[in-house]
Structure formats: C-alpha cells, structure tokens
Amino acid sequence: MKVKPLFKTTYFKFFSVSNDTDLELPFVTDGINAGFPSPATDFLDATIDLNKHLIKNPSTTFIAVTSGTSMIGAGINDNDLLIIDKSLEPTNGAIAVCVIDNEFTLKRLKVERKQVYLMPENPEFKPIKITEYQDFEIWGILTYSIKHHKH
C-alpha cells in the first residue's frame, strides 16, 4: 500500500491510499490464544494482502492519523490509524469523520427524530448537537482503526 500525504488539520493527518501493489503477509488462520498458551503452529496456513482486506474502495478511501482522546471508549486512541471510506452511507451508530464549521472531528453518529448528534466515547467530552446554523458534512465513515502500540 502506498500512502500520499494530502493535508493536515488540528486533529488529523490525512493520506490518500493506493493499493496497486501486492504485499502478501503470513497469516495464522487458527488464531493466537490470548488466554493460556497453546502449542505453536509449525507453519503458517495462508497469506493475506492487507490492501485487499482493508480497502474495498481505493478511490474513496483515505487514511488519517488521530489526535486526541474523545473516542477512547470505542478503542480509538491518540496516533491510531483510521481507514475512512467516503463512499459509504452514514448510519445511526456509525463512527464518522465529520466537518463542522470547517473543523474535522471523529464521533459516533446518533440520529433522533431528525436531529443529528455527534457522540464522543469519553465522558470528559460533551455530545455535539448539530443545528441548522452550522456548516456540517459527514466526510467519511470509519471502516477500520489500527492501534498504535508503544514498545
């Protein structure tokens, strides 16, 4: 997968993606036990190409690096990678990248009686009620988040 920097905002760095390259990685299909240790597999069963697995619509998919903690309850932390598809229809409960008055934010969509709320997943942040006076756009829907683990 090739990524090309597009632009940076206060909370996100956006990249376009190209999956015109193949990268077959070893893939353990039996799973890895996160409880008690189990016997190691002597060989890897298959390969997986993350380009094909994670990106269904390359022309409308972008990657962003997160900044902030408003979505930690959804498992999205600072510096995680987000895979965002602009072609997907927004639905109630989806996590979306939205633009409010020219500022990007990542929140869970909540629709109640034709009213849209942007819900954080951290009690330290308040929901955002979208009003008719705001410039508002749902820019894309989160399809995957990739954790950034520090060693």
C-alpha positions in Angstrom: 0.0 0.0 0.0 1.4 3.4 -0.9 0.2 6.4 1.0 0.5 10.0 -0.1 0.1 12.9 2.4 -2.8 15.1 1.5 -3.3 17.6 4.2 -3.1 18.2 8.0 -5.7 19.6 10.3 -5.5 20.3 14.1 -6.6 16.7 14.9 -5.9 14.6 11.8 -3.2 14.0 9.2 -4.9 12.7 6.0 -3.3 10.4 3.4 -4.7 9.1 0.1 -4.1 5.3 -0.5 -3.2 3.3 -3.5 -3.5 -0.5 -3.4 -1.9 -1.1 -6.8 0.8 -3.1 -5.1 0.5 -6.5 -3.6 2.0 -7.4 -0.3 1.3 -11.0 0.8 2.0 -11.4 4.5 1.9 -14.6 6.6 -1.5 -15.2 8.1 -2.2 -17.5 11.0 -5.8 -18.7 10.4 -6.1 -20.8 13.6 -5.9 -17.6 15.8 -3.5 -16.8 18.5 -4.6 -17.6 22.0 -4.7 -14.5 24.3 -5.5 -16.6 27.3 -3.4 -19.7 28.2 -0.6 -20.5 25.9 -1.3 -23.1 23.3 1.1 -25.2 21.1 2.8 -23.1 18.4 1.8 -23.8 14.8 4.7 -25.3 12.8 3.7 -23.5 9.7 1.6 -20.6 8.6 -1.6 -21.6 6.8 -2.0 -18.8 4.3 -1.1 -15.3 3.4 -3.2 -12.1 3.5 -2.9 -8.9 1.5 -3.9 -6.1 3.8 -4.5 -3.8 0.8 -7.3 -6.1 -0.4 -8.6 -6.9 3.1 -8.8 -3.4 4.5 -9.5 -1.2 1.4 -12.7 -2.0 -0.6 -13.0 1.3 -2.5 -9.5 2.6 -3.1 -10.6 5.8 -4.9 -12.8 6.9 -2.0 -10.7 5.6 0.9 -8.3 7.7 3.0 -6.1 7.1 6.0 -5.9 9.5 8.9 -3.7 9.6 12.0 -5.8 10.5 15.1 -5.0 13.1 17.7 -6.9 13.4 20.9 -8.9 11.1 23.3 -12.6 11.8 22.6 -13.1 8.3 21.2 -11.1 6.1 23.7 -14.3 4.3 24.7 -14.5 3.0 21.1 -10.9 1.8 21.3 -9.5 4.7 19.3 -6.5 6.4 20.9 -4.1 9.1 20.0 -1.9 8.3 17.0 -4.0 5.3 15.8 -4.5 4.9 12.0 -8.1 5.3 10.7 -9.3 3.9 7.4 -12.1 6.1 6.2 -14.4 5.4 3.2 -16.1 8.4 1.8 -18.5 6.3 -0.4 -20.3 4.6 2.5 -23.7 5.8 3.6 -23.8 7.2 7.1 -26.0 5.2 9.5 -27.1 5.8 13.1 -24.3 4.4 15.4 -21.6 4.6 12.7 -18.3 6.3 13.6 -17.7 9.1 11.2 -15.3 11.8 10.3 -17.3 15.0 10.2 -16.7 18.6 9.3 -18.3 21.2 11.5 -17.7 24.8 10.6 -14.6 23.8 8.7 -13.1 21.7 11.5 -12.7 17.9 11.4 -13.9 15.7 14.2 -14.3 11.9 14.7 -17.5 11.0 16.6 -20.3 8.4 16.7 -23.4 9.4 14.8 -26.7 9.5 16.7 -29.9 10.3 14.9 -33.0 11.0 16.9 -36.2 12.4 15.4 -34.4 14.0 12.5 -31.9 15.6 14.9 -28.2 14.6 14.5 -25.8 14.4 17.4 -22.1 13.7 17.4 -21.3 11.5 20.3 -17.9 11.2 21.9 -16.8 7.9 23.5 -15.2 9.6 26.5 -17.2 11.1 29.4 -14.8 14.1 29.6 -16.3 15.3 26.3 -19.8 16.5 25.6 -22.1 15.5 22.7 -22.4 18.0 19.8 -25.9 18.8 18.7 -25.9 19.8 15.0 -28.0 22.9 14.3 -29.3 24.4 11.1 -26.9 27.3 11.6 -23.7 25.1 11.4 -21.9 24.2 8.3 -21.9 20.4 8.6 -20.8 17.5 6.5 -20.3 13.8 7.1 -17.0 13.4 5.3 -16.5 9.7 5.6 -17.3 6.5 7.6 -14.7 4.7 9.7 -14.1 1.2 8.4 -11.1 0.1 10.5 -8.9 1.6 13.2 -5.3 0.3 13.5 -3.8 0.5 17.0 -0.5 2.2 17.6 1.2 0.3 20.3 4.2 1.7 22.0 7.1 -0.6 22.9 
